[in-house]
Amino acid sequence: MTRNSRPVAVFDLDNTLSGTAHRQHFLERRPRDWDGFFAAAPDDPPLAEGIALCREAARECEIVYLTGRPERCRRDTVAWLAAQQLPEGPIHMRRNADRRPARVTKLEILRRLGGDREVRMLVDDDELVCDAAEKAGFRVVRARWATPSEELEKAQEKEGRT
């Protein structure tokens, strides 16, 4: 079996693999402090449930990371994934100026990934992303192991920031 014939398992980062509760206060301010929010991401604690599922999926699948984090966060994101000893894999990030809702940007990438390979599952905490992916025919695992954040949900859907 060649690498490209392996199915893919797609994992979100924030509140799926990493806990963001310690940096939510940056989103509760007006105006929101996006630079502070993303600068604190390297200190995110790993979420045991998501980490275990990612490692388990890697036995049969190529792991692909799909995040709403902007491209400018790539270096910190790569370092965080390596520090958690997670499988290497492509990381799809939001273009720095892309403000479309996460449910739109992530579904676009899922469809592209599924064009020539099986997408075994999407693991994400964003209910709207999960709903859109299920409606499009993808198998979804809803990451409900982190404390939901109303501010993060608003940022994902209305501001297209993460």
C-alpha positions as CSV (number, residue, x, y, z in Angstrom):
1,M,0.0,0.0,0.0
2,T,1.5,3.4,-1.0
3,R,1.3,6.3,1.4
4,N,-1.2,8.1,-0.8
5,S,-3.6,5.1,-0.7
6,R,-3.8,5.2,3.1
7,P,-7.0,6.8,4.4
8,V,-6.6,10.0,6.2
9,A,-7.8,11.0,9.7
10,V,-8.2,14.7,10.1
11,F,-7.7,16.4,13.5
12,D,-8.5,19.9,14.6
13,L,-6.1,21.4,17.2
14,D,-7.7,23.9,19.5
15,N,-10.0,22.1,22.1
16,T,-9.5,18.8,20.3
17,L,-5.8,18.1,20.8
18,S,-4.9,21.2,22.8
19,G,-6.6,22.9,25.7
20,T,-7.2,26.6,25.1
21,A,-8.9,27.5,28.4
22,H,-5.8,29.3,29.7
23,R,-5.9,31.7,26.9
24,Q,-9.7,32.4,26.6
25,H,-9.3,35.6,28.5
26,F,-7.7,37.2,25.4
27,L,-11.0,36.7,23.6
28,E,-13.2,38.1,26.4
29,R,-11.7,41.6,26.0
30,R,-13.0,44.2,23.6
31,P,-11.3,44.5,21.2
32,R,-10.2,40.9,21.3
33,D,-6.5,40.4,21.7
34,W,-5.8,38.0,18.8
35,D,-2.0,38.4,19.0
36,G,-2.1,37.5,22.7
37,F,-4.4,34.6,22.1
38,F,-2.2,33.0,19.5
39,A,1.1,33.9,21.3
40,A,-0.1,31.8,24.2
41,A,-0.9,28.7,22.1
42,P,2.6,27.1,22.6
43,D,1.6,26.7,26.3
44,D,-1.6,24.8,25.6
45,P,-1.8,21.6,27.6
46,P,-2.5,18.4,25.6
47,L,-5.9,16.9,25.9
48,A,-5.5,13.2,26.7
49,E,-8.6,12.0,24.8
50,G,-7.7,13.7,21.6
51,I,-4.0,12.8,21.8
52,A,-4.9,9.1,22.4
53,L,-7.4,9.1,19.5
54,C,-4.8,10.7,17.2
55,R,-2.1,8.1,18.0
56,E,-4.6,5.3,17.6
57,A,-5.8,6.6,14.2
58,A,-2.2,6.8,13.0
59,R,-2.0,3.0,13.1
60,E,-4.2,2.8,10.0
61,C,-4.4,6.3,8.7
62,E,-2.2,9.2,7.6
63,I,-2.8,12.0,10.1
64,V,-3.7,15.4,8.7
65,Y,-4.1,18.5,10.9
66,L,-6.8,21.0,10.0
67,T,-6.9,24.1,12.1
68,G,-8.5,27.5,11.9
69,R,-5.2,29.0,13.3
70,P,-3.7,31.5,10.9
71,E,-0.7,30.6,8.9
72,R,1.5,32.9,10.9
73,C,1.2,30.4,13.8
74,R,2.8,27.5,11.8
75,R,6.2,27.4,13.6
76,D,4.6,27.3,17.0
77,T,2.0,24.7,15.9
78,V,4.7,22.4,14.4
79,A,6.8,22.7,17.6
80,W,3.7,22.0,19.8
81,L,2.8,18.9,17.8
82,A,6.4,17.6,18.0
83,A,6.6,18.2,21.7
84,Q,3.5,16.0,22.2
85,Q,5.1,13.3,20.0
86,L,2.2,13.3,17.7
87,P,2.5,11.8,14.2
88,E,3.9,14.0,11.5
89,G,1.4,15.0,8.9
90,P,0.4,17.9,6.7
91,I,-1.0,20.9,8.6
92,H,-3.7,22.9,6.9
93,M,-4.0,26.4,8.4
94,R,-6.1,29.4,7.6
95,R,-4.5,32.0,5.3
96,N,-3.7,35.1,7.4
97,A,-6.4,37.3,5.8
98,D,-9.1,34.6,5.4
99,R,-12.1,35.5,7.6
100,R,-14.6,33.0,6.4
101,P,-16.3,30.8,9.0
102,A,-14.5,27.6,10.0
103,R,-17.4,25.5,8.8
104,V,-16.7,26.9,5.3
105,T,-12.9,26.8,5.2
106,K,-12.6,23.3,6.9
107,L,-15.3,21.7,4.7
108,E,-13.5,23.1,1.6
109,I,-10.3,21.4,2.7
110,L,-12.1,18.1,3.6
111,R,-13.6,17.9,0.2
112,R,-10.2,18.5,-1.4
113,L,-8.7,15.7,0.7
114,G,-11.5,13.4,0.0
115,G,-11.2,13.9,-3.8
116,D,-8.8,11.1,-4.2
117,R,-8.6,9.4,-0.8
118,E,-10.8,8.1,1.9
119,V,-11.3,10.5,4.8
120,R,-11.8,8.0,7.6
121,M,-12.8,10.7,10.1
122,L,-12.8,14.3,11.1
123,V,-12.2,15.0,14.8
124,D,-13.3,18.5,15.8
125,D,-14.9,20.4,18.7
126,D,-16.8,23.0,16.6
127,E,-20.4,21.8,16.3
128,L,-21.0,23.8,13.2
129,V,-18.0,22.3,11.5
130,C,-19.1,18.9,12.5
131,D,-22.7,19.5,11.3
132,A,-21.4,20.7,7.9
133,A,-19.0,17.8,7.5
134,E,-21.7,15.2,8.4
135,K,-24.1,16.8,6.0
136,A,-21.4,16.5,3.3
137,G,-21.1,12.8,4.1
138,F,-18.0,12.7,6.2
139,R,-17.7,10.6,9.4
140,V,-17.3,12.9,12.3
141,V,-16.0,12.4,15.9
142,R,-17.2,15.3,18.0
143,A,-14.4,16.3,20.4
144,R,-16.5,17.0,23.5
145,W,-13.7,16.5,26.0
146,A,-12.7,20.2,26.4
147,T,-14.8,22.8,28.1
148,P,-16.7,24.7,25.4
149,S,-16.0,28.4,25.0
150,E,-18.7,30.7,23.8
151,E,-16.1,33.3,22.9
152,L,-14.1,30.8,20.8
153,E,-17.3,29.7,19.0
154,K,-18.1,33.3,18.1
155,A,-14.6,33.8,16.9
156,Q,-14.8,30.7,14.7
157,E,-18.1,31.4,13.2
158,K,-18.7,35.1,13.1
159,E,-15.1,36.5,12.9
160,G,-13.4,33.7,11.0
161,R,-10.3,34.0,13.3
162,T,-9.6,30.4,14.4
